[in-house]
């Protein structure tokens, strides 16, 4: 039996939650797990020891330096072209692993769902998007047609796993947040391991280049706060962004640490006192589950991030008042190294759904 994971390489959130699911799945079955993905997602998945293929190359969102999403019609046209390329790639991998008990699991890689449907194969979709809202006005007619196709695709799946809270309906299972498991819940030990000897802010921007402006604005706010608070700032820019030395060439350099790319970012989130991030779903879910306070700034005009941020009480304009927001967070929190009461069941629920489908 083979589980063929098609993981969207747009950002890192899809990859991290798929890793969380597969860690649980490996404890339940010895069935073969293969990943088809690309970019930074490939790196983090392969670093966990999974067989993965770096074959997907999506078009980047066009985001200007101040984090405004632009040229959405152009991006949607490019996405259709990317989707067609993915269908060819997915077909090749499905044919190569054409076994009777092959299960297709797609984390928002809709091309593989289409190919699997045409071949009458078992299919599970993992998604928190049931429709998109990128376009407004007359161009939204194009998106309306795409959403109708997405709705039919969702209905056609054997199961749809939604990492959110809600009531199960039809083939949709709402299982709550999916986050990676910690190697230890001893927060004090992790803080010692990561050398967090002072109250610590973690700044992360996920797996894209869209958060450069958030890095700049957070560093500016941090330097002002350093006059009032004895705190440190850890920056996790991932693989896509290089933090220039010019941002760090001040007397505050010792209090700003560039982590670069780390495989265990979730443990840094757990150990930190505050996380500042783009409003990606996975980082927000990790912040909620690990009970680390967060400030989440969305890319402007990115409907998904704006909805995520709004749910947490933030919007794009908050990027201009990071100093006061961070200070408010530190004024309210009790800075201790105590363990937290962590409850995470989403990954286990997802793994059981996959296993039941595989064996049905």
Residue pairs with C-beta under 8 A, 6 or more apart in sequence:
1 29
1 31
1 32
1 99
1 101
1 102
1 103
1 358
2 31
2 32
2 33
2 34
2 97
2 99
2 101
2 102
2 103
3 25
3 31
3 32
3 33
3 34
3 103
3 105
3 354
3 358
4 34
4 36
4 93
4 94
4 97
4 102
4 103
4 104
4 105
4 112
5 18
5 22
5 33
5 34
5 35
5 36
5 37
5 105
5 106
5 107
6 35
6 36
6 37
6 90
6 104
6 105
6 106
6 107
6 109
6 111
6 112
7 14
7 15
7 18
7 35
7 36
7 37
7 41
7 45
7 107
7 109
8 14
8 37
8 41
8 56
8 58
8 107
8 108
8 109
9 15
9 37
9 38
9 39
9 40
9 41
9 42
9 56
9 57
9 58
10 58
10 108
10 208
11 41
11 206
11 207
11 208
11 280
11 282
12 40
12 41
12 44
12 206
12 207
12 238
12 280
12 282
13 206
13 207
13 280
13 281
13 282
13 283
14 37
14 41
14 107
14 108
14 126
14 282
15 37
15 40
15 41
15 44
15 45
15 207
16 44
16 179
16 180
16 265
16 266
16 282
17 107
17 126
17 163
17 178
17 179
17 180
17 282
17 285
17 347
18 35
18 45
18 105
18 107
18 126
19 44
19 45
19 48
19 50
19 180
20 178
20 179
20 180
20 181
20 346
20 347
21 126
21 178
21 347
21 350
21 351
21 354
22 33
22 50
22 351
23 180
23 181
23 347
24 347
24 348
24 350
24 351
25 33
25 351
25 354
25 355
26 33
27 351
28 351
28 352
28 355
29 355
29 358
31 358
33 50
33 51
34 50
34 51
34 52
34 53
34 93
34 97
35 42
35 45
35 46
35 50
35 51
35 52
35 53
36 52
36 53
36 55
36 56
36 89
36 90
36 93
36 109
36 112
37 45
37 52
37 53
37 54
37 55
37 56
38 54
38 55
38 56
38 57
38 58
39 54
39 56
39 57
39 58
39 207
39 239
40 207
40 238
40 239
40 240
40 261
41 207
42 52
42 53
42 54
43 239
43 261
44 263
45 52
46 52
46 54
47 263
48 263
53 93
55 89
56 86
56 89
56 109
57 82
58 79
58 82
59 75
59 78
59 79
59 81
59 82
60 208
60 209
61 69
61 75
61 208
61 210
61 299
61 302
62 69
62 70
62 71
62 74
62 75
63 69
63 70
63 209
63 210
63 299
64 70
65 212
65 213
66 213
66 300
67 210
67 211
67 213
67 214
67 297
67 299
67 300
67 316
67 319
68 299
68 300
68 301
69 299
69 300
69 301
69 302
70 301
72 134
72 135
72 139
72 301
73 135
73 139
73 142
75 134
76 134
76 135
76 142
76 143
76 146
83 110
83 111
84 111
86 109
86 111
86 112
87 111
87 114
87 115
89 111
90 109
90 111
90 112
90 115
90 116
91 115
94 102
94 104
94 112
94 115
94 116
94 119
94 121
101 358
102 121
102 122
103 121
103 122
103 123
103 124
103 354
103 357
103 358
104 112
104 113
104 115
104 116
104 121
104 122
104 123
104 124
105 123
105 124
105 126
105 354
106 112
106 113
106 116
106 123
106 124
106 125
106 126
107 126
107 127
108 125
108 126
108 127
108 129
110 125
110 150
110 153
113 123
113 125
113 153
113 156
113 157
114 153
116 122
116 123
117 123
117 153
117 156
122 158
122 357
122 358
122 360
123 156
123 157
123 158
124 157
124 158
124 159
124 160
124 161
124 353
124 354
124 357
125 153
125 154
125 157
125 159
125 160
125 161
126 160
126 161
126 163
126 350
127 154
127 160
127 161
127 162
128 162
128 163
128 164
128 281
129 304
130 150
130 151
130 154
130 162
131 147
131 150
131 151
132 143
132 146
132 147
132 150
132 303
132 304
133 143
133 303
134 143
134 303
135 142
135 143
154 160
154 171
154 172
155 170
155 171
157 171
158 171
158 357
159 171
159 173
159 353
159 357
160 171
160 172
160 173
161 173
161 175
161 350
161 353
162 172
162 173
162 174
162 175
163 175
163 176
163 177
163 178
163 281
163 285
163 346
163 350
164 174
164 176
164 177
165 174
165 176
166 174
167 174
168 174
173 349
173 353
175 345
175 346
175 349
175 350
175 353
176 345
176 346
176 349
177 285
177 286
177 288
177 289
177 344
177 346
178 285
178 346
178 347
178 350
179 266
179 282
179 285
179 286
179 289
179 290
179 344
179 346
179 347
180 266
180 286
180 347
181 344
181 347
182 190
182 266
182 267
182 270
182 290
182 342
183 264
183 267
184 190
185 339
185 340
185 342
186 339
187 270
187 271
187 337
187 338
187 339
187 340
188 337
188 338
188 339
190 196
190 267
190 270
190 271
191 197
191 200
191 271
191 337
194 234
194 267
194 268
194 271
196 232
196 271
196 272
198 230
198 231
198 232
198 255
199 229
199 230
199 231
199 232
199 273
199 274
199 330
199 335
200 231
200 232
200 233
200 234
200 271
200 272
200 273
200 274
201 218
201 222
201 231
201 232
201 233
201 234
201 272
201 273
201 274
201 275
201 276
201 326
202 234
202 236
202 268
202 269
202 272
202 274
202 275
202 276
203 214
203 215
203 218
203 233
203 234
203 235
203 236
203 275
203 276
203 277
204 235
204 236
204 237
204 238
204 265
204 269
204 275
204 276
204 277
204 278
204 283
205 211
205 212
205 214
205 215
205 236
205 237
205 238
205 241
205 277
205 278
206 238
206 277
206 278
206 280
206 282
206 283
207 238
207 239
207 240
208 238
208 240
209 240
209 241
210 278
210 299
211 237
211 241
211 278
212 241
213 319
214 276
214 277
214 278
214 297
214 319
215 235
215 237
215 241
215 243
215 247
216 247
217 319
217 320
217 322
218 233
218 276
218 322
219 233
219 235
219 247
219 248
219 256
220 322
221 322
221 323
221 326
222 231
222 233
222 252
222 255
222 256
222 326
223 250
223 252
224 323
225 231
225 323
225 326
225 327
226 252
226 255
228 327
229 327
229 330
231 255
231 330
232 255
232 256
232 257
233 255
233 256
233 257
234 257
234 259
234 268
234 272
235 243
235 256
235 257
235 258
235 259
236 259
236 260
236 261
236 262
236 265
236 268
237 243
237 258
237 259
237 260
237 261
238 261
239 261
243 258
247 256
248 256
248 258
259 268
262 268
266 286
266 290
269 275
269 283
269 286
269 287
269 290
269 292
270 286
270 290
270 292
270 340
270 342
272 292
273 292
273 293
273 330
273 333
273 335
274 292
274 293
274 294
274 295
274 326
274 329
274 330
274 333
275 283
275 287
275 292
275 293
275 294
275 295
276 294
276 295
276 297
276 322
276 326
277 283
277 284
277 287
277 294
277 295
277 296
277 297
278 296
278 297
278 298
278 299
278 305
279 296
279 297
279 298
279 299
279 305
279 306
279 308
279 309
279 312
279 314
280 305
280 308
281 304
281 308
283 294
283 296
284 294
284 296
284 308
284 312
286 292
287 293
287 294
287 296
289 342
289 343
289 344
290 340
290 342
291 340
291 341
291 342
293 329
293 333
294 312
295 314
295 318
295 322
295 325
295 326
295 329
296 308
296 309
296 312
296 314
297 309
297 314
297 316
297 318
297 319
297 322
298 305
298 306
298 308
298 309
298 314
298 315
298 316
299 305
299 306
299 316
300 306
300 316
306 315
306 316
309 315
309 316
318 325
